[in-house]
Amino acid sequence: MRETYGVLLPEMKLDNLPGKLIVIEGTDGVGRSTQIRLLKPWLEQGGHAVVDTGMTRSKLASGGIKQAKQGHTLGRVTLNLFYATDFADRLENDIIPALRAGFVVLTDRYIYSLIARAVVRGIDPSWIRTVYNFALIPDAVFYLRIGVDDLLPRVVFSTGFDYWESGMDLHPSEDMYESFRKYQPALLAEFDHLAEEYRFEVIDASRDVPAVFEDLRAGITRVLADKEQTPPVSVPTQAAREGLDLQESSAAGSNGAGS
Amino acid sequence: MKRYGEHRFPGKLFVVEGIDGSGKSTQLSLLHQWLRAEGYGTVFSEWNSSPLVRDTTRRGKKKKMLTPATFCLIHATDFADRMEHNIIPLLKAGAVVLCDRYIYTAFARDVVRGMDPTWVRELYAFAVKPTAAFYFRTPLEVAMNRLINGRNGFKFYEAGMDLELSGDPVESFELFQGRILEEYEKMIPEFDLTVVDATRPIEEQQAQMRQQVKAKLAQAKRLRVAP
């Protein structure tokens, strides 16, 4: 049976969620969306129905958050709670129904990015973890890890510096480069803490797209193998599989002896 | 990030709590007039949260998109906005700040909607602890009698219609408020709420309030303004 990180929302039923919840985490510019674009058709070709979701995509709060980021008018606690509202809306309306229907849910970031950003901005680390206590524990978190020196050229030659991803609200300086240089290492250090705490599967994202894709495929294949072997009753998968193998081989053995 | 009870400001924060029809708003406005006449820099904190949060809340309610979780979180967002942009700066400036409803309203409402009580309290840990919180205790029948005449109907969430206690808004409201009252009773010792018997004459309730507020202000740095 699935679990959350500590608290259950009203009417949140955790039984019968046969889908898989797969999280791709990593800082901005690391290539998460590129990988998700590759993973989706690959999964579909393998016969899996896929739903992809990501931060600030809720019906309820996405519009407000986008506007808030334009005007930079919200306080830190307020903005974090706005994100939590967006997350709860997506969890209840998108993620859980898709898992119930047996989909593979590929999510571009999850609570970890939200926690890392909040903590770097001086929000109480234990408070923000409690706020996201209602999140479902995913089947796997793949963390695309990169150092700031490898990250810089990617950002410069793709989207350019972003106000928030450069931490301009934290390290206001003449240019976004200086700010980025201070902000991203702090954020990456926070991600490293989270990687340990939440047992991320770390993928070296300083390599090229195909190499990262190959690692992700291998990891996801392993997660999906669990799905196909999971019996309807909750028996530990490994034990169930071994039990099955034993029965088959002993049956084969007795047949052999009889002939 | 300072937590509940950890803030130290020169200003003072007084809040009133109670169900609709308890008379708390009337009492707060009488207190406001008196404080002003006494020469205190007093501000009535309005729910003027930023348009972004307000619009999201309104849209969610209008379209009935809110679950207990998102209802709780969007109101916490709204409250945080008010806390960060309105209440905290005023308290820093030394004002006497008055709030009609505070975090205890959210605790009562969200817990009745099935949210985890401990979790909801932690969610609001960023809130400033009031100098005093007055709870206007009213039997349900008294509040209902006051409301039935003064209102034409209840809104969907206000009546707790999302809880599906009854198809009739008035009946649903009454059942919902009954449960809210139970939550308030639990919070009296937990948060040291000052109980005001809201069935007593208005003048007596106000006298009690003024006496208690005066005692708290005596210890305060007085920010007097010219009347």
HADDOCK unambig.tbl for C-alpha pairs under 7 A between the chains (distance, minus, plus):
assign (segid A and resid 9 and name CA) (segid B and resid 69 and name CA) 6.48 0.50 0.50
assign (segid A and resid 9 and name CA) (segid B and resid 115 and name CA) 6.23 0.50 0.50
assign (segid A and resid 10 and name CA) (segid B and resid 68 and name CA) 6.83 0.50 0.50
assign (segid A and resid 10 and name CA) (segid B and resid 114 and name CA) 5.23 0.50 0.50
assign (segid A and resid 10 and name CA) (segid B and resid 115 and name CA) 6.07 0.50 0.50
assign (segid A and resid 60 and name CA) (segid B and resid 56 and name CA) 6.70 0.50 0.50
assign (segid A and resid 60 and name CA) (segid B and resid 60 and name CA) 6.43 0.50 0.50
assign (segid A and resid 61 and name CA) (segid B and resid 56 and name CA) 6.24 0.50 0.50
assign (segid A and resid 64 and name CA) (segid B and resid 52 and name CA) 5.10 0.50 0.50
assign (segid A and resid 64 and name CA) (segid B and resid 53 and name CA) 6.59 0.50 0.50
assign (segid A and resid 64 and name CA) (segid B and resid 56 and name CA) 6.39 0.50 0.50
assign (segid A and resid 68 and name CA) (segid B and resid 52 and name CA) 6.74 0.50 0.50
assign (segid A and resid 74 and name CA) (segid B and resid 81 and name CA) 6.84 0.50 0.50
assign (segid A and resid 75 and name CA) (segid B and resid 81 and name CA) 6.53 0.50 0.50
assign (segid A and resid 75 and name CA) (segid B and resid 84 and name CA) 6.06 0.50 0.50
assign (segid A and resid 77 and name CA) (segid B and resid 80 and name CA) 6.28 0.50 0.50
assign (segid A and resid 78 and name CA) (segid B and resid 77 and name CA) 5.13 0.50 0.50
assign (segid A and resid 78 and name CA) (segid B and resid 80 and name CA) 4.98 0.50 0.50
assign (segid A and resid 78 and name CA) (segid B and resid 81 and name CA) 5.24 0.50 0.50
assign (segid A and resid 81 and name CA) (segid B and resid 73 and name CA) 6.70 0.50 0.50
assign (segid A and resid 81 and name CA) (segid B and resid 76 and name CA) 6.93 0.50 0.50
assign (segid A and resid 81 and name CA) (segid B and resid 77 and name CA) 5.06 0.50 0.50
assign (segid A and resid 82 and name CA) (segid B and resid 74 and name CA) 6.81 0.50 0.50
assign (segid A and resid 82 and name CA) (segid B and resid 77 and name CA) 5.63 0.50 0.50
assign (segid A and resid 84 and name CA) (segid B and resid 73 and name CA) 7.00 0.50 0.50
assign (segid A and resid 85 and name CA) (segid B and resid 70 and name CA) 5.69 0.50 0.50
assign (segid A and resid 85 and name CA) (segid B and resid 73 and name CA) 5.24 0.50 0.50
assign (segid A and resid 85 and name CA) (segid B and resid 74 and name CA) 5.87 0.50 0.50
assign (segid A and resid 88 and name CA) (segid B and resid 69 and name CA) 6.86 0.50 0.50
assign (segid A and resid 88 and name CA) (segid B and resid 70 and name CA) 6.26 0.50 0.50
assign (segid A and resid 89 and name CA) (segid B and resid 70 and name CA) 6.27 0.50 0.50
assign (segid A and resid 122 and name CA) (segid B and resid 1 and name CA) 6.59 0.50 0.50
assign (segid A and resid 123 and name CA) (segid B and resid 1 and name CA) 5.60 0.50 0.50
assign (segid A and resid 124 and name CA) (segid B and resid 1 and name CA) 5.76 0.50 0.50
assign (segid A and resid 131 and name CA) (segid B and resid 123 and name CA) 5.94 0.50 0.50
